[in-house]
Each structure stands twice: as structure tokens, then as C-alpha cells.
Amino acid sequence: MEAGKTTGLFGGAPASVRVRAPGKINVSFRVGPLREDGYHSVASVYLAVSLYEEVTATVSDEPGTIVTVNGQGSLNLPVESIPLDATNLAARAAALLADLSENSTGLLLDITKRVPVAGGMGGGSADAAATLVACDALWNSGFSRDELAKMAAELGADVPFALVGGTAVGVGVGEQLTPAISKTPLHWVLVTSGYGLSTPEVYRTLDEIRLREGTEPAAPPEIDPQILGAMRSGDARALADLLHNDLQLAALELAPGLADILKTGKDAGALAGLVSGSGPTVAFLAESEEHAEVLAGQLTDSGLNATAVHGPVYGARIVTDHIA
């Protein structure tokens, strides 16, 4: 059977499906005022990058979902901190789809982590998006991508983007996506930390800083069109002057050592750097693929955990399926 093709649970159904979904960088992230629902309005430019989570969904004779997690690559991910019960975002995605599918079964979910845990790159969201695609194929549910995207939005603001990938503008709480044209690859170096930052805590800290400094925004934020123009043209130097993350201020207050990482990257020749999302992963923009590889080597030699990536890349896609 060709990869990515399934025939349903009856008459040659796959016994397992493996799906890959990317992490993301928020090239621009503006945070507006707190909404009545307790969330902040945001305006984000998402870029899917070539650091992927993989989820393998396998039919089980036992009811319910069993989750296993392993870490791969050079990022020394603290996978032991990831919950394996029903609170795991991938398990929640499977449960959501199971409630809507006529052919749902017991399930084994094996998650291979490559995106930093609690690192501001949407790794958990990528797991959830991959699980939706894998279970849809495994159970031959037949949902469209638009239908899966609606389910994804129920799971979290970053899950819809992990599903579609590429480049997109996100507004609302980040889940209202508009694809953006960005075909020329941009090259980055990611520096990961051996710890995570709680996204709610980073937002609370930002609110405290703004209250303390009297800088609370009065209206929902907007995207600077110059950013989209630079990404559309693939002009890394123009984009370097436009990178922005409102959450960086809070992340630096919670983890002051990030300032040293940002300075080290800049001193090593990065065009620009910023904290990715709620952190603590730091993303440095490079001029080319070769520059990214050199920069990653220099930062590694400095004692940092660095890896070169590029984007945009596709969203959640089936890698292989297997018939028992």
C-alpha cells in the first residue's frame, strides 16, 4: 500500500498510521488586551519549521488510549515531564475524534518528540494535529481538512496551524488563520533549554509588567504588512529588522539567562534573534542555509544546544501506514 493511502477498518485497513507535524516559530507575536473569556487577543505570523513531531497511531484490542513518549535528536528533551494520561493533548485529540467517528477503536499512541517540551514552539499542538490526521486515516473517518481544523481549534490555539503548516497570520487567540504566501525558504538556528516555561505564567507576567509600567494595550493588535512582504520575498535581512515578540519581555523576566543567549547569538553573527512564543527556545535568523549551519556550529561550540532548521514546511501529513 502506498504511504498516505488507507482503505478503512474493513477489507485491508491499516493497523497503524504514522504522521509527522512541524513545530513553529512566531516570527511576529503581538499580544492585545485580556478578553472576557480570559484569553488575550493576539496577532501572530506563524512559520512552520523543519523540526517535526511524529505520532504513530496503532489499533489496540483494549479500550481507551495508551500514550507512550520518546525523545530523539540532539535537544535533550525532558520527555519525562509529559503526561501520559487523558490530559495529554494528543490523547485529547484522539478522544475528540473517537466521539465523532463510527469506526473508532482502542488505540496506542506513540509520540516521538523532537520539538522542545514547553519551549514555545507548539510541540504539544503538533502532537495533537498529527493525532487527528492519524486517527482519521486509521479509522477511515473521512473528515475533510476543514472539519479537522474545527476540531483542532477546540484543542488549542496553535493546533490548527500545526495541521496546515506553511506560513499564516493568526488572530483571535491565534486560531483564526489566514494563509500567507512565503515560498522562499528562511533559515534559522534554534537554541533550546533544559527547562520549560509555562505559557499561562508568561502571559500573567506580561500582564503584571504592563500594569506596573502602565502600558496595557487598549485594542486588539494588528500585523505589520512589511513582515509579510519580507517573508514573501524571502528577504532575511529585511525581516531581521521586523522580528518581534511581546511575550519576550515576560520570558526574560522569568528566565534572565535568555538575555545572554540572545547576545551570544548576535555576537556570533545571527541577523537577529527572538524568544519563540512563550519561550524559552530562542530562534536566530540566518542569511542562508550555509550561514545557519555555521552559526549552529558556533553556538554549539559555545556550550549551547543549537540546531539549524528552515521554513516554511508542510503541516501534519501521513508518512507511512501499515496493514496488519
N, C-alpha and C positions, 0 to 999 in steps of 0.2 A: 504494500500500500504506500502511496506517495505521502511524504510528510505534509501535514496540514489538511489531509482529507480523511473524513470519518464517515461511517455509514450508519450510525445509530447502535443502540444496545442489542438489537436483534439482527442476526444474519451477518456476522463479521464486524461487530462493534470493536472499537479499540478497548483494550484492557487498561491502557494508561495513555495519558497525553502530557507532553512536556511543552511548556510555554515560557517564553523569555519576555521580560518587560524592563524598560530602562529607568534608571534614576534621572533626576532632573536638576538643573541649575536655574535659579531665579535670576535672570540677567538684570531685571529691574523688579523691585518689590516695594510698592508704596502702601502704607497702612493708614486707613482713614479712621474715623471715629467708631466707637463701640456702638453696635446696633442694639435694637430692643431685644433681639433673640440671644444676646450675649456674645455674638461673634463680631469681629471687626470687618468693615468693608475694606477690600483690597483691590489693587490694580497691579497685575503681575505680567511680566513677559517670561514665559516658560521656555526652556530649551532642553529637550531630551538628549542625553549624552550616552556614550558607549560604555557604560558601566551597568551591567544587567543583573537583575534577579532572575532566577529560574524556579519555576514551580512545576513539579510532576504530580499529576492527579491520577490516582490508580483506584479502580473499583475494588471494594472490600466486601466480604460476606458479612462483616459485622456492621451493625447500625451506627450511625453517627460519623464523626470525622476525627481522625487521629492525625496530629501535626508533628512532623519532625523537622529540625532545622540544622543545617551545617554551614560553615563558613569556608569560603575559598578565596584564593588570591593572596595578595601581599598586604592587606589592610588590617590584619589582626583584629577582626571584628569580634566584639563581645557578645556572641550569639547566646550565651547562657542567660542573658537578661531578657530574652524574647519569650513571652508567654506562649505556652503550648496548649492552652485550654480554649474555651469558646470565646475568650476575649481577643484572641489573635485575629488581626484584621483579615487575613486570608481565610480563617475558619468562619468568620462572619460573612465573608463573600460567598463561601460555599453554602452556608445555611440559607442565605437570601435566595440564591439561585435554586436550591433544592426545594424551597417552598413554592417556587413558580414553575418547576419542571415536572412533567408527568413521569419521567424515567429516572428520577434520582435514586441513588444507591448509597450504601455505606462507602466511605471514602478514606483513602490515605493521601495526605498532602505532604510532600517532601519539598522543603524550601531550601534552595541554595542561595546563601547571602553573599553578595559582592558589594552592594551599596552600603555605606556606613549606617550603623544602627543608631537611631536618634541623632542623625548627623545633618539634618536639614536638606536632604536630597530625595525625600519621598520613597525610601526603600520599602516601608510597610505598605504604602499605597501601590507601589509596583507589584508587590506580592498579591494584593487584593485584585488588581486588574488582571494579572496573569491567571489567577484562580478563576475569575469569571469566564475568561476565554477557554481555559482548560476544561472546566466543568460543563460549559455549554457544548463543547465538542464531545466530551466523554459521554454525556447523557443525551446527545443528539437533540438538544432542546430547541434549536432552530431560531434563537433570538437574533434580531438584527443588531448591528453595532450601535445604532441609536438606542435601542432598548437596553443593551448592556450599559451604555453610557448613563442612562437614567438610574439604573441600579448602582452604578459606580458613584454617582452623586450622593446617594443615600449613605454610602460608606465613609465618605470623607472628601474634603475639597480638592485634594491632589489626585484622587483615584481616576477621575475622568481623563486627566491629562496623561497619566501613565498608560491608559487604554489607547489613546490616539497618537501620542508621541509627536515628533516633529518640533515645530515652533508654534506657540499660541499665546494669545492675550487672554488672561483670566480676570474676570471682575466678579462682583458679588462678594462671596467669600473665597473666590478663586475657581469656583466650579463652573461658571458660565464662560465657556471657551469660544474663542473665535480664532480659527487657524490663521497663521501669518506666513507669508512667503519668505523662505530662508533656505536656499538650496546650496549655497557655497558653504563648505564645512568651516566651522570655527574650532580652534584648538585650545585646550585648557589643560592645566595641571591641578589636580585635586590634592589637597593636604588634609589627611584625616587625623582624628584624635582618638586616644584610647578611652574616651568618655563620651557621653551624650549630653544634650541639653533638652530639657522638657519644653516642648513648644508652648503649652499654656503658660509656663513660668516666664518664658521670654516675652510673650505678649503682655503679661502682667507687669513685668519690669519696664517695658516700653511705656505702658500707661503711667506708671509711677514717675518715670523720668519726665514725661511730658507734663504731668500735673505739677511736678516740682519746678520745672522750667517755664511753665505757662505756655507750652507750645502745642496744646491739644488742637487737632485739625477740626474744622467746622463742617467740612463737606467730604463726600467720597472722593478718593484720589483718581487721577487720570494718568494715562500712559503718554510719555513724551514721544511724539511721532518720529523724532530723529533716531531713536533707538531702533525702531522697526526699519527705518531706511538703512542704517548701518548694517543691520543683520541681513537685510535683503541683498545688499551689495557684497556682503562678506568682508567689509572693511573693518578689520580688527583694530586698527589704530583709531579710527573714528569712534568705534564702540567703546574703547578703553576709557574715553573721557565721559561716558554716559552711564557706566555701571553704577547701580545704586541699590541699597537695601536698607529700608527704615529699621528693620529688626537688628541690624548690625550693632547699633548703639547699645541695645539691651544685651546682646550676646557678649559684647566686650565688657560690660559691667559685671556680668555673671562669670565670665571666663577671661580675665585680663590678659592671660598669656596669648590670646589670639592676636593681640596687637603686635607682639613680637614676630609671630608667624607672617603677618601681613607685611611687616617691614623686611623680613628676610627674603620673601618672595620678590618684593620690589627691588631690593638691593641686588638680587640675582638676575634681574633683567626682565621680569614679567612686565607686560604692558600695563596691567592693572590687576587688582585683586579685590575680592569682597568675600564676606561671610555668606555662605549659601543658605538661603532660607533662614530658619531659626538657629542654624549652626549646630555643632562647632566646625563642620567641614568648611575649609577655605578654598575658593576657586580662583586660580590665577589665569588670566588671559594671555595666550602666546600669539606670536605673529604667524607661525606656520607649524606644520607637523614636526619638522626638524627642530624648530625652536622649542616646542613643547617637550620633546624627548630630552633635549639638552637641559632644559630648565628642571625637569623631573629628576634628572641625574644629579644636578647641583643641589637641589633641595634634599634629596636622599642622603647625599654626602654630608649635608649639614645636620643630619640626625632626624629629619622629618620623614613622615610616612607619605610619600608622594607617588602619584600615578598620572600618566598622560591619557586624556580622553578627547573625543571630538563629538560634535553635534551640528545639525540635528540628526537624529536616528528615528527609526520607526517605533511605534508603540507596541503594545502587547501582541505577540504573534506566536503561532504554533511552530515549534522547532521539529518535533517528531511525535508520532503516535505509534502505538504498537498493538497489534491484535494478538490476543491470547491464543 
